[in-house]
């Protein structure tokens, strides 16, 4: 299974908690980068991409529920 398929199987609460964890990690990575202590610079890109995937999935779900209630 790909990463996005794994995310699709999670509930909204699980996605929210994972998004919070990723944002916290992104914050820590920025500080490590600023102080030149970053071990894996590519991790910043991975975290940013994961955050974007979760936000996109949340937006899809919101628009799907809004269109379902509009009908």
Buried (B, 14 or more C-beta within 10 A) or exposed (E): EEEEEEBBEBEEEEBEEBBEEBEEBBEEBEEBEEEEEBEEEEBBEBBEEBBEBBEEBBEEEEEEEEEEEEE
